[in-house]
């Protein structure tokens, strides 16, 4: 299970911004996320034990949804 702080920090790192620059309610594609970066996050989180796939995250590309998906495992 991933906590909100980790999800936010990892996402900010992959987007090369500070965590407080991300708006958790805004679509991450609008904040610079592309498929290559998303795949890198999926692989990182899978390595950490998360049971998640690319399609699940890509279909709901905002931090609130990701926290619900990843934090509820």
C-alpha positions, 0 to 999 in steps of 0.5 A: 500500500502506498500512502498519499505523501509517497504518491504525491512525492513520486508523481512530482519527482517524475514531473520534475516539480515540487509536490506543492506545485501539483493540484491533486484535483487537476488532470495530471496530463494537463500538468505534464504527465505523458505515457512514458512517465506514467509507465515509469510510475507504474513500474516503480509502484509495482516494485514497491508492492502495489497491485496496479496497472497502466490502464487503471491509472491512465483512465483516472489521471488525477492524484485524488483518484490515484490515492484512492486506487493505491491507498485502498490496497 
